[in-house]
Amino acid sequence: MLSANILELRPKSTLPPPLRAFILEDMPARVESFRRVFREAGVEVCWAANVEAAKRLWEPPYKVALLDHDLEDAHYNYYTMAVDDVGTGYDFVKWLGGRDAGNEQRPLMIIHSYNLDGARRMVNGLREGGFQAVQWPFANDLLEFLKIVVEK
């Protein structure tokens, strides 16, 4: 009986929950580059290759979220400059902004798309929704920056 009381008196773990990152990206090589950085830092990764999967998998808290704009197919008609947002990163941003996030902790949102117009629209939409968002096209310097972000 004494040992049972001792076990009851032990404090519960005070370790913080593991850091998590969210990735919305359809190019496997980019995903693997991000995963390598996060794996080295012990960060759990949640990855979605399209908007529908991202909506299903989005379960904060995340330390950082990396979002691409152009997913799967091209969403711009370069001859007419018509924009089709369905299935793009911007579509996901609109969904995030339309949710009741309550007191949900908001991650740093990094838009890593080379599509500068689409990325700019995503950053503006996220900022309007109360997120801290930056535009940083995918490159080695972004990977180096992520190492710093997950160390803090």
Secondary structure, 3 states (H helix, E strand, C coil): CHHHHHHHHCCCCCCCCCCEEEEECCCHHHHHHHHHHHHHHCCEEEEECCHHHHHHHCCCCCCEEEECCCCCCCCEECCCCEECCCCCHHHHHHHHHHCCCCCCCCCEEEECCCCHHHHHHHHHHHHHCCCEEEECCCCHHHHHHHHHHHHC
